[in-house]
Amino acid sequence: HSVHQTIHDVGWSDLHSTLDQWLSSKNLFSAIKIKGSFSYVKVRAVRRQEHNRPLVEVTREQAIMEFHNDQEGWLVGFWSPGFLGHALSVPGYHLHFMTADYSKGGHVLDLKMDEGSVSIQTLHTLVQEFATTSVFSTSKFESNKYASNQLKEAVS
């Protein structure tokens, strides 16, 4: 299932509700690409790090950027289904902005789009690869206690 639509004069929450009507199912992943003209975009970008640190920690040091005045660019990202929780991705929409010259961008926090060309592709397959480094294979990851408790309850 794929969608190709044009939208005009939408804000951040309006964009979500507009995209909602074009998703084939909220139980499947969807890839989203929007080429557009934006009067305002607010993004965040975490700073480069030498070692993997928890997302909540690195976002405390994030840079916030705002773009104004008819920026041409791209929104790219995914819709992720909520039933997976936070195990594979953040549920809902996760979109990034990139200027047309590919020089600036980040994770979208807010926007005002003048016009956009929307493409959505439903994804029926998910492939997960894991790192092959010794750091990954010897790391002790925190379990998702909420999901673990639910699983224990379901199987007992």
N, CA, C and O atoms as a GROMACS GRO file, in nm:
protein
  624
    1HIS      N    1   0.085  -0.118   0.000
    1HIS     CA    2   0.000   0.000   0.000
    1HIS      C    3   0.089   0.124   0.000
    1HIS      O    4   0.175   0.138   0.087
    2SER      N    5   0.070   0.212  -0.095
    2SER     CA    6   0.143   0.339  -0.095
    2SER      C    7   0.047   0.452  -0.126
    2SER      O    8  -0.055   0.435  -0.192
    3VAL      N    9   0.083   0.570  -0.075
    3VAL     CA   10   0.000   0.690  -0.088
    3VAL      C   11   0.085   0.802  -0.145
    3VAL      O   12   0.202   0.815  -0.110
    4HIS      N   13   0.028   0.881  -0.234
    4HIS     CA   14   0.091   1.002  -0.286
    4HIS      C   15  -0.014   1.112  -0.284
    4HIS      O   16  -0.112   1.106  -0.359
    5GLN      N   17   0.007   1.212  -0.197
    5GLN     CA   18  -0.091   1.319  -0.180
    5GLN      C   19  -0.020   1.453  -0.170
    5GLN      O   20   0.101   1.458  -0.144
    6THR      N   21  -0.093   1.560  -0.189
    6THR     CA   22  -0.041   1.696  -0.170
    6THR      C   23  -0.118   1.760  -0.055
    6THR      O   24  -0.239   1.744  -0.044
    7ILE      N   25  -0.045   1.833   0.030
    7ILE     CA   26  -0.108   1.902   0.143
    7ILE      C   27  -0.069   2.049   0.142
    7ILE      O   28   0.034   2.086   0.085
    8HIS      N   29  -0.153   2.132   0.204
    8HIS     CA   30  -0.129   2.276   0.209
    8HIS      C   31  -0.158   2.330   0.348
    8HIS      O   32  -0.252   2.285   0.415
    9ASP      N   33  -0.078   2.424   0.391
    9ASP     CA   34  -0.102   2.499   0.515
    9ASP      C   35  -0.135   2.410   0.635
    9ASP      O   36  -0.247   2.413   0.686
   10VAL      N   37  -0.038   2.331   0.680
   10VAL     CA   38  -0.058   2.246   0.796
   10VAL      C   39   0.047   2.273   0.902
   10VAL      O   40   0.163   2.302   0.872
   11GLY      N   41   0.003   2.263   1.026
   11GLY     CA   42   0.094   2.269   1.140
   11GLY      C   43   0.129   2.129   1.185
   11GLY      O   44   0.086   2.031   1.124
   12TRP      N   45   0.205   2.119   1.292
   12TRP     CA   46   0.256   1.991   1.341
   12TRP      C   47   0.144   1.894   1.377
   12TRP      O   48   0.144   1.780   1.330
   13SER      N   49   0.047   1.936   1.459
   13SER     CA   50  -0.060   1.844   1.498
   13SER      C   51  -0.153   1.816   1.380
   13SER      O   52  -0.203   1.704   1.365
   14ASP      N   53  -0.176   1.916   1.295
   14ASP     CA   54  -0.257   1.894   1.175
   14ASP      C   55  -0.191   1.792   1.083
   14ASP      O   56  -0.260   1.711   1.021
   15LEU      N   57  -0.059   1.795   1.075
   15LEU     CA   58   0.012   1.700   0.990
   15LEU      C   59  -0.014   1.558   1.039
   15LEU      O   60  -0.038   1.468   0.959
   16HIS      N   61  -0.008   1.538   1.170
   16HIS     CA   62  -0.033   1.405   1.227
   16HIS      C   63  -0.173   1.356   1.191
   16HIS      O   64  -0.188   1.243   1.144
   17SER      N   65  -0.274   1.438   1.210
   17SER     CA   66  -0.410   1.394   1.182
   17SER      C   67  -0.431   1.372   1.032
   17SER      O   68  -0.509   1.285   0.992
   18THR      N   69  -0.364   1.450   0.949
   18THR     CA   70  -0.373   1.430   0.804
   18THR      C   71  -0.308   1.298   0.764
   18THR      O   72  -0.366   1.221   0.687
   19LEU      N   73  -0.189   1.272   0.817
   19LEU     CA   74  -0.122   1.145   0.785
   19LEU      C   75  -0.201   1.026   0.837
   19LEU      O   76  -0.204   0.921   0.773
   20ASP      N   77  -0.266   1.041   0.953
   20ASP     CA   78  -0.346   0.932   1.011
   20ASP      C   79  -0.446   0.875   0.911
   20ASP      O   80  -0.465   0.754   0.904
   21GLN      N   81  -0.509   0.962   0.835
   21GLN     CA   82  -0.614   0.916   0.744
   21GLN      C   83  -0.558   0.838   0.625
   21GLN      O   84  -0.633   0.770   0.555
   22TRP      N   85  -0.426   0.849   0.601
   22TRP     CA   86  -0.366   0.780   0.488
   22TRP      C   87  -0.289   0.654   0.526
   22TRP      O   88  -0.244   0.580   0.438
   23LEU      N   89  -0.275   0.627   0.656
   23LEU     CA   90  -0.209   0.503   0.697
   23LEU      C   91  -0.302   0.386   0.666
   23LEU      O   92  -0.421   0.392   0.694
   24SER      N   93  -0.247   0.280   0.609
   24SER     CA   94  -0.332   0.164   0.579
   24SER      C   95  -0.371   0.091   0.708
   24SER      O   96  -0.478   0.031   0.715
   25SER      N   97  -0.283   0.096   0.810
   25SER     CA   98  -0.310   0.034   0.939
   25SER      C   99  -0.216   0.093   1.042
   25SER      O  100  -0.098   0.113   1.014
   26LYS      N  101  -0.267   0.122   1.160
   26LYS     CA  102  -0.180   0.169   1.267
   26LYS      C  103  -0.107   0.054   1.335
   26LYS      O  104  -0.031   0.075   1.429
   27ASN      N  105  -0.130  -0.070   1.287
   27ASN     CA  106  -0.061  -0.187   1.340
   27ASN      C  107   0.060  -0.226   1.255
   27ASN      O  108   0.125  -0.327   1.284
   28LEU      N  109   0.089  -0.148   1.152
   28LEU     CA  110   0.204  -0.174   1.065
   28LEU      C  111   0.294  -0.051   1.063
   28LEU      O  112   0.248   0.061   1.084
   29PHE      N  113   0.422  -0.072   1.038
   29PHE     CA  114   0.512   0.040   1.018
   29PHE      C  115   0.481   0.104   0.884
   29PHE      O  116   0.439   0.037   0.790
   30SER      N  117   0.502   0.235   0.875
   30SER     CA  118   0.491   0.306   0.748
   30SER      C  119   0.609   0.401   0.735
   30SER      O  120   0.644   0.472   0.829
   31ALA      N  121   0.670   0.400   0.616
   31ALA     CA  122   0.777   0.495   0.585
   31ALA      C  123   0.712   0.619   0.525
   31ALA      O  124   0.620   0.610   0.444
   32ILE      N  125   0.761   0.737   0.567
   32ILE     CA  126   0.701   0.864   0.526
   32ILE      C  127   0.808   0.955   0.468
   32ILE      O  128   0.915   0.971   0.527
   33LYS      N  129   0.778   1.015   0.353
   33LYS     CA  130   0.867   1.112   0.291
   33LYS      C  131   0.781   1.228   0.242
   33LYS      O  132   0.683   1.207   0.170
   34ILE      N  133   0.818   1.349   0.280
   34ILE     CA  134   0.743   1.468   0.238
   34ILE      C  135   0.842   1.571   0.187
   34ILE      O  136   0.931   1.614   0.260
   35LYS      N  137   0.826   1.611   0.062
   35LYS     CA  138   0.905   1.721   0.006
   35LYS      C  139   0.818   1.844   0.016
   35LYS      O  140   0.704   1.844  -0.031
   36GLY      N  141   0.871   1.951   0.078
   36GLY     CA  142   0.783   2.064   0.098
   36GLY      C  143   0.851   2.197   0.113
   36GLY      O  144   0.973   2.210   0.110
   37SER      N  145   0.765   2.296   0.130
   37SER     CA  146   0.805   2.434   0.159
   37SER      C  147   0.752   2.466   0.298
   37SER      O  148   0.634   2.450   0.326
   38PHE      N  149   0.841   2.512   0.384
   38PHE     CA  150   0.808   2.532   0.525
   38PHE      C  151   0.832   2.677   0.565
   38PHE      O  152   0.939   2.732   0.538
   39SER      N  153   0.732   2.738   0.630
   39SER     CA  154   0.753   2.874   0.681
   39SER      C  155   0.820   2.869   0.818
   39SER      O  156   0.878   2.968   0.862
   40TYR      N  157   0.812   2.753   0.885
   40TYR     CA  158   0.874   2.738   1.017
   40TYR      C  159   0.900   2.591   1.044
   40TYR      O  160   0.813   2.506   1.020
   41VAL      N  161   1.018   2.561   1.095
   41VAL     CA  162   1.050   2.426   1.142
   41VAL      C  163   1.138   2.439   1.266
   41VAL      O  164   1.236   2.514   1.265
   42LYS      N  165   1.103   2.367   1.371
   42LYS     CA  166   1.183   2.362   1.493
   42LYS      C  167   1.231   2.218   1.509
   42LYS      O  168   1.151   2.124   1.509
   43VAL      N  169   1.364   2.201   1.524
   43VAL     CA  170   1.422   2.067   1.534
   43VAL      C  171   1.517   2.060   1.652
   43VAL      O  172   1.560   2.162   1.706
   44ARG      N  173   1.549   1.937   1.691
   44ARG     CA  174   1.655   1.914   1.789
   44ARG      C  175   1.756   1.820   1.726
   44ARG      O  176   1.723   1.738   1.641
   45ALA      N  177   1.879   1.836   1.769
   45ALA     CA  178   1.985   1.746   1.725
   45ALA      C  179   2.075   1.720   1.844
   45ALA      O  180   2.124   1.813   1.907
   46VAL      N  181   2.098   1.593   1.873
   46VAL     CA  182   2.189   1.560   1.982
   46VAL      C  183   2.332   1.575   1.933
   46VAL      O  184   2.361   1.552   1.816
   47ARG      N  185   2.418   1.612   2.022
   47ARG     CA  186   2.558   1.634   1.986
   47ARG      C  187   2.629   1.501   1.968
   47ARG      O  188   2.590   1.398   2.024
   48ARG      N  189   2.735   1.504   1.888
   48ARG     CA  190   2.816   1.385   1.864
   48ARG      C  191   2.869   1.333   1.997
   48ARG      O  192   2.906   1.411   2.085
   49GLN      N  193   2.872   1.203   2.010
   49GLN     CA  194   2.922   1.143   2.133
   49GLN      C  195   3.024   1.035   2.100
   49GLN      O  196   3.017   0.971   1.995
   50GLU      N  197   3.118   1.016   2.189
   50GLU     CA  198   3.222   0.916   2.168
   50GLU      C  199   3.176   0.777   2.208
   50GLU      O  200   3.214   0.678   2.144
   51HIS      N  201   3.094   0.768   2.312
   51HIS     CA  202   3.046   0.639   2.360
   51HIS      C  203   2.894   0.644   2.367
   51HIS      O  204   2.836   0.750   2.394
   52ASN      N  205   2.832   0.532   2.342
   52ASN     CA  206   2.685   0.528   2.351
   52ASN      C  207   2.641   0.561   2.492
   52ASN      O  208   2.688   0.503   2.590
   53ARG      N  209   2.550   0.656   2.500
   53ARG     CA  210   2.491   0.695   2.628
   53ARG      C  211   2.341   0.689   2.613
   53ARG      O  212   2.290   0.695   2.501
   54PRO      N  213   2.269   0.676   2.723
   54PRO     CA  214   2.122   0.671   2.714
   54PRO      C  215   2.065   0.795   2.646
   54PRO      O  216   2.115   0.906   2.666
   55LEU      N  217   1.960   0.775   2.566
   55LEU     CA  218   1.898   0.885   2.492
   55LEU      C  219   1.854   0.997   2.585
   55LEU      O  220   1.873   1.115   2.554
   56VAL      N  221   1.796   0.962   2.700
   56VAL     CA  222   1.750   1.065   2.793
   56VAL      C  223   1.867   1.153   2.839
   56VAL      O  224   1.848   1.272   2.865
   57GLU      N  225   1.985   1.096   2.850
   57GLU     CA  226   2.104   1.171   2.892
   57GLU      C  227   2.155   1.263   2.782
   57GLU      O  228   2.186   1.379   2.809
   58VAL      N  229   2.165   1.214   2.658
   58VAL     CA  230   2.219   1.297   2.551
   58VAL      C  231   2.122   1.406   2.508
   58VAL      O  232   2.165   1.511   2.461
   59THR      N  233   1.991   1.383   2.524
   59THR     CA  234   1.896   1.488   2.486
   59THR      C  235   1.900   1.607   2.582
   59THR      O  236   1.853   1.715   2.548
   60ARG      N  237   1.955   1.589   2.700
   60ARG     CA  238   1.973   1.703   2.792
   60ARG      C  239   2.072   1.804   2.735
   60ARG      O  240   2.070   1.922   2.772
   61GLU      N  241   2.157   1.758   2.644
   61GLU     CA  242   2.260   1.844   2.583
   61GLU      C  243   2.226   1.878   2.438
   61GLU      O  244   2.312   1.924   2.364
   62GLN      N  245   2.102   1.854   2.397
   62GLN     CA  246   2.064   1.873   2.258
   62GLN      C  247   2.068   2.019   2.215
   62GLN      O  248   2.050   2.110   2.296
   63ALA      N  249   2.091   2.038   2.087
   63ALA     CA  250   2.084   2.172   2.027
   63ALA      C  251   1.945   2.189   1.967
   63ALA      O  252   1.897   2.100   1.897
   64ILE      N  253   1.881   2.301   1.993
   64ILE     CA  254   1.750   2.333   1.935
   64ILE      C  255   1.776   2.436   1.825
   64ILE      O  256   1.842   2.537   1.847
   65MET      N  257   1.722   2.410   1.706
   65MET     CA  258   1.737   2.501   1.593
   65MET      C  259   1.600   2.534   1.536
   65MET      O  260   1.510   2.450   1.536
   66GLU      N  261   1.584   2.656   1.487
   66GLU     CA  262   1.461   2.697   1.422
   66GLU      C  263   1.493   2.753   1.285
   66GLU      O  264   1.589   2.829   1.267
   67PHE      N  265   1.412   2.714   1.187
   67PHE     CA  266   1.428   2.760   1.050
   67PHE      C  267   1.303   2.838   1.014
   67PHE      O  268   1.191   2.796   1.043
   68HIS      N  269   1.322   2.953   0.948
   68HIS     CA  270   1.212   3.041   0.910
   68HIS      C  271   1.222   3.074   0.760
   68HIS      O  272   1.320   3.040   0.693
   69ASN      N  273   1.118   3.140   0.711
   69ASN     CA  274   1.119   3.203   0.580
   69ASN      C  275   1.131   3.106   0.464
   69ASN      O  276   1.233   3.102   0.395
   70ASP      N  277   1.027   3.031   0.443
   70ASP     CA  278   1.015   2.947   0.324
   70ASP      C  279   1.133   2.856   0.299
   70ASP      O  280   1.193   2.859   0.191
   71GLN      N  281   1.167   2.777   0.397
   71GLN     CA  282   1.270   2.675   0.381
   71GLN      C  283   1.216   2.563   0.291
   71GLN      O  284   1.107   2.512   0.314
   72GLU      N  285   1.292   2.526   0.191
   72GLU     CA  286   1.260   2.408   0.112
   72GLU      C  287   1.333   2.291   0.175
   72GLU      O  288   1.447   2.304   0.220
   73GLY      N  289   1.266   2.177   0.180
   73GLY     CA  290   1.334   2.063   0.239
   73GLY      C  291   1.249   1.938   0.241
   73GLY      O  292   1.147   1.927   0.173
   74TRP      N  293   1.295   1.843   0.322
   74TRP     CA  294   1.235   1.711   0.330
   74TRP      C  295   1.199   1.678   0.474
   74TRP      O  296   1.271   1.714   0.568
   75LEU      N  297   1.088   1.609   0.491
   75LEU     CA  298   1.057   1.539   0.615
   75LEU      C  299   1.066   1.390   0.581
   75LEU      O  300   1.006   1.344   0.484
   76VAL      N  301   1.140   1.317   0.660
   76VAL     CA  302   1.149   1.172   0.640
   76VAL      C  303   1.137   1.103   0.775
   76VAL      O  304   1.184   1.156   0.876
   77GLY      N  305   1.075   0.987   0.776
   77GLY     CA  306   1.064   0.915   0.902
   77GLY      C  307   0.966   0.801   0.893
   77GLY      O  308   0.941   0.746   0.785
   78PHE      N  309   0.911   0.765   1.009
   78PHE     CA  310   0.828   0.646   1.018
   78PHE      C  311   0.709   0.668   1.110
   78PHE      O  312   0.712   0.751   1.201
   79TRP      N  313   0.603   0.591   1.084
   79TRP     CA  314   0.498   0.564   1.180
   79TRP      C  315   0.532   0.429   1.239
   79TRP      O  316   0.556   0.334   1.165
   80SER      N  317   0.536   0.419   1.372
   80SER     CA  318   0.562   0.292   1.439
   80SER      C  319   0.441   0.254   1.524
   80SER      O  320   0.388   0.337   1.597
   81PRO      N  321   0.397   0.128   1.514
   81PRO     CA  322   0.278   0.086   1.588
   81PRO      C  323   0.301   0.085   1.739
   81PRO      O  324   0.410   0.054   1.786
   82GLY      N  325   0.197   0.119   1.813
   82GLY     CA  326   0.206   0.130   1.958
   82GLY      C  327   0.213  -0.002   2.030
   82GLY      O  328   0.266  -0.007   2.141
   83PHE      N  329   0.162  -0.112   1.970
   83PHE     CA  330   0.158  -0.238   2.043
   83PHE      C  331   0.297  -0.296   2.070
   83PHE      O  332   0.311  -0.386   2.152
   84LEU      N  333   0.401  -0.244   2.001
   84LEU     CA  334   0.537  -0.290   2.026
   84LEU      C  335   0.600  -0.218   2.145
   84LEU      O  336   0.710  -0.251   2.187
   85GLY      N  337   0.528  -0.120   2.200
   85GLY     CA  338   0.584  -0.042   2.310
   85GLY      C  339   0.707   0.032   2.264
   85GLY      O  340   0.712   0.080   2.150
   86HIS      N  341   0.805   0.042   2.351
   86HIS     CA  342   0.930   0.109   2.316
   86HIS      C  343   1.041   0.009   2.288
   86HIS      O  344   1.159   0.046   2.288
   87ALA      N  345   1.007  -0.117   2.264
   87ALA     CA  346   1.108  -0.221   2.246
   87ALA      C  347   1.186  -0.203   2.116
   87ALA      O  348   1.308  -0.222   2.116
   88LEU      N  349   1.120  -0.167   2.007
   88LEU     CA  350   1.189  -0.152   1.878
   88LEU      C  351   1.198  -0.008   1.831
   88LEU      O  352   1.290   0.028   1.758
   89SER      N  353   1.104   0.074   1.872
   89SER     CA  354   1.104   0.214   1.828
   89SER      C  355   1.009   0.292   1.917
   89SER      O  356   0.939   0.236   2.002
   90VAL      N  357   1.007   0.422   1.897
   90VAL     CA  358   0.914   0.507   1.970
   90VAL      C  359   0.780   0.500   1.897
   90VAL      O  360   0.774   0.527   1.777
   91PRO      N  361   0.672   0.464   1.966
   91PRO     CA  362   0.542   0.455   1.899
   91PRO      C  363   0.497   0.589   1.841
   91PRO      O  364   0.527   0.695   1.896
   92GLY      N  365   0.426   0.584   1.729
   92GLY     CA  366   0.373   0.704   1.666
   92GLY      C  367   0.464   0.755   1.556
   92GLY      O  368   0.541   0.680   1.496
   93TYR      N  369   0.453   0.884   1.530
   93TYR     CA  370   0.532   0.946   1.423
   93TYR      C  371   0.669   0.986   1.474
   93TYR      O  372   0.683   1.041   1.583
   94HIS      N  373   0.770   0.958   1.394
   94HIS     CA  374   0.907   1.000   1.422
   94HIS      C  375   0.962   1.055   1.292
   94HIS      O  376   0.998   0.980   1.201
   95LEU      N  377   0.967   1.190   1.283
   95LEU     CA  378   1.007   1.255   1.158
   95LEU      C  379   1.129   1.344   1.178
   95LEU      O  380   1.146   1.408   1.282
   96HIS      N  381   1.213   1.346   1.077
   96HIS     CA  382   1.330   1.434   1.074
   96HIS      C  383   1.318   1.529   0.956
   96HIS      O  384   1.263   1.494   0.852
   97PHE      N  385   1.371   1.649   0.975
   97PHE     CA  386   1.372   1.750   0.870
   97PHE      C  387   1.513   1.766   0.816
   97PHE      O  388   1.610   1.760   0.892
   98MET      N  389   1.525   1.786   0.685
   98MET     CA  390   1.653   1.814   0.622
   98MET      C  391   1.631   1.924   0.518
   98MET      O  392   1.541   1.914   0.435
   99THR      N  393   1.716   2.029   0.523
   99THR     CA  394   1.702   2.135   0.424
   99THR      C  395   1.735   2.079   0.286
   99THR      O  396   1.804   1.978   0.273
  100ALA      N  397   1.685   2.145   0.182
  100ALA     CA  398   1.702   2.098   0.044
  100ALA      C  399   1.848   2.082   0.006
  100ALA      O  400   1.881   1.997  -0.077
  101ASP      N  401   1.937   2.163   0.064
  101ASP     CA  402   2.080   2.152   0.032
  101ASP      C  403   2.152   2.052   0.123
  101ASP      O  404   2.274   2.039   0.117
  102TYR      N  405   2.076   1.981   0.208
  102TYR     CA  406   2.129   1.878   0.299
  102TYR      C  407   2.230   1.931   0.401
  102TYR      O  408   2.313   1.855   0.451
  103SER      N  409   2.223   2.060   0.432
  103SER     CA  410   2.323   2.119   0.522
  103SER      C  411   2.275   2.127   0.668
  103SER      O  412   2.358   2.136   0.759
  104LYS      N  413   2.144   2.124   0.691
  104LYS     CA  414   2.091   2.140   0.826
  104LYS      C  415   1.969   2.051   0.844
  104LYS      O  416   1.900   2.017   0.748
  105GLY      N  417   1.944   2.015   0.970
  105GLY     CA  418   1.825   1.937   0.998
  105GLY      C  419   1.825   1.881   1.138
  105GLY      O  420   1.911   1.915   1.219
  106GLY      N  421   1.728   1.795   1.166
  106GLY     CA  422   1.718   1.732   1.296
  106GLY      C  423   1.580   1.672   1.316
  106GLY      O  424   1.497   1.670   1.226
  107HIS      N  425   1.559   1.623   1.437
  107HIS     CA  426   1.432   1.562   1.478
  107HIS      C  427   1.328   1.673   1.493
  107HIS      O  428   1.351   1.769   1.565
  108VAL      N  429   1.214   1.660   1.426
  108VAL     CA  430   1.112   1.766   1.422
  108VAL      C  431   1.038   1.775   1.555
  108VAL      O  432   0.989   1.675   1.608
  109LEU      N  433   1.031   1.898   1.608
  109LEU     CA  434   0.955   1.929   1.729
  109LEU      C  435   0.829   2.009   1.697
  109LEU      O  436   0.728   1.998   1.767
  110ASP      N  437   0.835   2.090   1.591
  110ASP     CA  438   0.721   2.174   1.553
  110ASP      C  439   0.745   2.219   1.410
  110ASP      O  440   0.858   2.224   1.363
  111LEU      N  441   0.636   2.254   1.340
  111LEU     CA  442   0.651   2.304   1.203
  111LEU      C  443   0.526   2.373   1.156
  111LEU      O  444   0.418   2.357   1.213
  112LYS      N  445   0.542   2.450   1.050
  112LYS     CA  446   0.431   2.506   0.973
  112LYS      C  447   0.470   2.486   0.828
  112LYS      O  448   0.565   2.547   0.778
  113MET      N  449   0.394   2.399   0.759
  113MET     CA  450   0.424   2.366   0.620
  113MET      C  451   0.328   2.441   0.529
  113MET      O  452   0.207   2.435   0.546
  114ASP      N  453   0.386   2.512   0.432
  114ASP     CA  454   0.303   2.583   0.334
  114ASP      C  455   0.244   2.485   0.233
  114ASP      O  456   0.125   2.490   0.202
  115GLU      N  457   0.330   2.396   0.183
  115GLU     CA  458   0.286   2.299   0.085
  115GLU      C  459   0.379   2.179   0.091
  115GLU      O  460   0.499   2.193   0.118
  116GLY      N  461   0.324   2.061   0.065
  116GLY     CA  462   0.407   1.942   0.067
  116GLY      C  463   0.352   1.831  -0.020
  116GLY      O  464   0.231   1.818  -0.040
  117SER      N  465   0.444   1.751  -0.071
  117SER     CA  466   0.410   1.634  -0.149
  117SER      C  467   0.442   1.512  -0.063
  117SER      O  468   0.559   1.485  -0.033
  118VAL      N  469   0.339   1.438  -0.024
  118VAL     CA  470   0.350   1.330   0.073
  118VAL      C  471   0.355   1.194   0.003
  118VAL      O  472   0.274   1.165  -0.085
  119SER      N  473   0.451   1.112   0.045
  119SER     CA  474   0.456   0.971   0.003
  119SER      C  475   0.461   0.885   0.128
  119SER      O  476   0.542   0.910   0.218
  120ILE      N  477   0.375   0.784   0.134
  120ILE     CA  478   0.372   0.691   0.246
  120ILE      C  479   0.376   0.549   0.190
  120ILE      O  480   0.301   0.514   0.099
  121GLN      N  481   0.464   0.468   0.246
  121GLN     CA  482   0.474   0.327   0.206
  121GLN      C  483   0.452   0.239   0.328
  121GLN      O  484   0.526   0.249   0.426
  122THR      N  485   0.352   0.154   0.323
  122THR     CA  486   0.328   0.058   0.431
  122THR      C  487   0.435  -0.050   0.426
  122THR      O  488   0.470  -0.100   0.318
  123LEU      N  489   0.487  -0.086   0.544
  123LEU     CA  490   0.592  -0.186   0.552
  123LEU      C  491   0.537  -0.311   0.619
  123LEU      O  492   0.486  -0.304   0.731
  124HIS      N  493   0.546  -0.424   0.553
  124HIS     CA  494   0.494  -0.550   0.604
  124HIS      C  495   0.603  -0.639   0.663
  124HIS      O  496   0.575  -0.747   0.716
  125THR      N  497   0.728  -0.595   0.655
  125THR     CA  498   0.840  -0.673   0.703
  125THR      C  499   0.929  -0.586   0.790
  125THR      O  500   0.952  -0.469   0.759
  126LEU      N  501   0.979  -0.644   0.897
  126LEU     CA  502   1.074  -0.575   0.984
  126LEU      C  503   1.196  -0.666   1.001
  126LEU      O  504   1.183  -0.779   1.046
  127VAL      N  505   1.313  -0.616   0.964
  127VAL     CA  506   1.437  -0.691   0.979
  127VAL      C  507   1.520  -0.618   1.083
  127VAL      O  508   1.546  -0.499   1.069
  128GLN      N  509   1.563  -0.689   1.186
  128GLN     CA  510   1.644  -0.630   1.293
  128GLN      C  511   1.781  -0.694   1.292
  128GLN      O  512   1.794  -0.816   1.309
  129GLU      N  513   1.884  -0.614   1.271
  129GLU     CA  514   2.021  -0.664   1.279
  129GLU      C  515   2.082  -0.612   1.408
  129GLU      O  516   2.048  -0.504   1.456
  130PHE      N  517   2.173  -0.690   1.464
  130PHE     CA  518   2.242  -0.652   1.586
  130PHE      C  519   2.389  -0.631   1.557
  130PHE      O  520   2.446  -0.692   1.466
  131ALA      N  521   2.450  -0.544   1.636
  131ALA     CA  522   2.592  -0.514   1.619
  131ALA      C  523   2.677  -0.639   1.639
  131ALA      O  524   2.638  -0.730   1.712
  132THR      N  525   2.791  -0.642   1.575
  132THR     CA  526   2.881  -0.757   1.587
  132THR      C  527   3.006  -0.722   1.668
  132THR      O  528   3.102  -0.799   1.669
  133THR      N  529   3.005  -0.608   1.734
  133THR     CA  530   3.122  -0.566   1.810
  133THR      C  531   3.127  -0.634   1.946
  133THR      O  532   3.025  -0.679   1.998
  134SER      N  533   3.246  -0.641   2.002
  134SER     CA  534   3.260  -0.701   2.135
  134SER      C  535   3.195  -0.612   2.241
  134SER      O  536   3.147  -0.663   2.342
  135VAL      N  537   3.193  -0.482   2.218
  135VAL     CA  538   3.128  -0.391   2.313
  135VAL      C  539   2.980  -0.426   2.325
  135VAL      O  540   2.926  -0.434   2.435
  136PHE      N  541   2.914  -0.448   2.210
  136PHE     CA  542   2.773  -0.483   2.213
  136PHE      C  543   2.752  -0.620   2.279
  136PHE      O  544   2.664  -0.635   2.364
  137SER      N  545   2.831  -0.716   2.239
  137SER     CA  546   2.807  -0.852   2.288
  137SER      C  547   2.838  -0.869   2.436
  137SER      O  548   2.792  -0.966   2.497
  138THR      N  549   2.914  -0.778   2.496
  138THR     CA  550   2.946  -0.789   2.639
  138THR      C  551   2.872  -0.686   2.724
  138THR      O  552   2.886  -0.685   2.846
  139SER      N  553   2.793  -0.599   2.660
  139SER     CA  554   2.719  -0.497   2.736
  139SER      C  555   2.606  -0.560   2.813
  139SER      O  556   2.549  -0.661   2.773
  140LYS      N  557   2.572  -0.497   2.926
  140LYS     CA  558   2.458  -0.540   3.006
  140LYS      C  559   2.349  -0.435   2.988
  140LYS      O  560   2.357  -0.326   3.044
  141PHE      N  561   2.248  -0.469   2.911
  141PHE     CA  562   2.139  -0.377   2.882
  141PHE      C  563   2.032  -0.388   2.989
  141PHE      O  564   2.005  -0.496   3.042
  142GLU      N  565   1.971  -0.273   3.021
  142GLU     CA  566   1.859  -0.274   3.114
  142GLU      C  567   1.738  -0.334   3.044
  142GLU      O  568   1.711  -0.304   2.928
  143SER      N  569   1.666  -0.418   3.114
  143SER     CA  570   1.545  -0.474   3.056
  143SER      C  571   1.433  -0.372   3.070
  143SER      O  572   1.438  -0.283   3.155
  144ASN      N  573   1.333  -0.388   2.988
  144ASN     CA  574   1.214  -0.306   2.998
  144ASN      C  575   1.128  -0.369   3.107
  144ASN      O  576   1.057  -0.467   3.082
  145LYS      N  577   1.134  -0.314   3.227
  145LYS     CA  578   1.066  -0.374   3.342
  145LYS      C  579   0.914  -0.382   3.322
  145LYS      O  580   0.852  -0.481   3.363
  146TYR      N  581   0.856  -0.282   3.261
  146TYR     CA  582   0.712  -0.283   3.238
  146TYR      C  583   0.674  -0.398   3.146
  146TYR      O  584   0.582  -0.475   3.176
  147ALA      N  585   0.747  -0.411   3.032
  147ALA     CA  586   0.719  -0.520   2.939
  147ALA      C  587   0.748  -0.654   3.002
  147ALA      O  588   0.673  -0.750   2.980
  148SER      N  589   0.855  -0.665   3.080
  148SER     CA  590   0.889  -0.790   3.147
  148SER      C  591   0.779  -0.832   3.245
  148SER      O  592   0.743  -0.949   3.250
  149ASN      N  593   0.727  -0.739   3.321
  149ASN     CA  594   0.620  -0.768   3.417
  149ASN      C  595   0.493  -0.813   3.344
  149ASN      O  596   0.424  -0.904   3.388
  150GLN      N  597   0.463  -0.747   3.232
  150GLN     CA  598   0.345  -0.786   3.156
  150GLN      C  599   0.361  -0.928   3.100
  150GLN      O  600   0.266  -1.007   3.103
  151LEU      N  601   0.480  -0.960   3.050
  151LEU     CA  602   0.504  -1.092   2.996
  151LEU      C  603   0.491  -1.199   3.105
  151LEU      O  604   0.431  -1.303   3.083
  152LYS      N  605   0.550  -1.171   3.222
  152LYS     CA  606   0.540  -1.265   3.334
  152LYS      C  607   0.394  -1.291   3.371
  152LYS      O  608   0.354  -1.405   3.396
  153GLU      N  609   0.316  -1.183   3.374
  153GLU     CA  610   0.173  -1.196   3.408
  153GLU      C  611   0.099  -1.277   3.303
  153GLU      O  612   0.012  -1.358   3.336
  154ALA      N  613   0.133  -1.256   3.176
  154ALA     CA  614   0.062  -1.323   3.067
  154ALA      C  615   0.090  -1.472   3.062
  154ALA      O  616   0.002  -1.550   3.026
  155VAL      N  617   0.212  -1.512   3.097
  155VAL     CA  618   0.246  -1.654   3.085
  155VAL      C  619   0.227  -1.733   3.213
  155VAL      O  620   0.244  -1.855   3.213
  156SER      N  621   0.190  -1.667   3.323
  156SER     CA  622   0.173  -1.741   3.449
  156SER      C  623   0.027  -1.772   3.476
  156SER      O  624  -0.005  -1.834   3.578
   0.00000   0.00000   0.00000
